[in-house]
Amino acid sequence: MADPLARHEVVRSEIDRVFGDGHAAANPQLVIAVMNAASSDYAAQLIARAIEHVAEALLVEEEPVSTRAEKLATCAHGLVRP
């Protein structure tokens, strides 16, 4: 679900499901907070995965330095362009 509007609708419908119809419309700050939390969690997962890849690339000692450098460059590229 890459579309931000689709995410917004899911958040609104879940808030209404949990707290009752109309709760999301009456509490837009809650919708914003839930969307921010979900976005932060997703970003943290991407960063953690990238850090794991970097750690793995650094720990492989039998590979030539140039191969490790290529792996690190790939990991860094993943952080910039997921």
Secondary structure, DSSP 8 states (H G I E B T S, - for coil): ---HHHHHHHHHHHHHHHH-TTHHHH-HHHHHHHHHHHHHHHHHHHHHHHHHHHHHHHH--SS-HHHHHHHHHHHHHHHH--
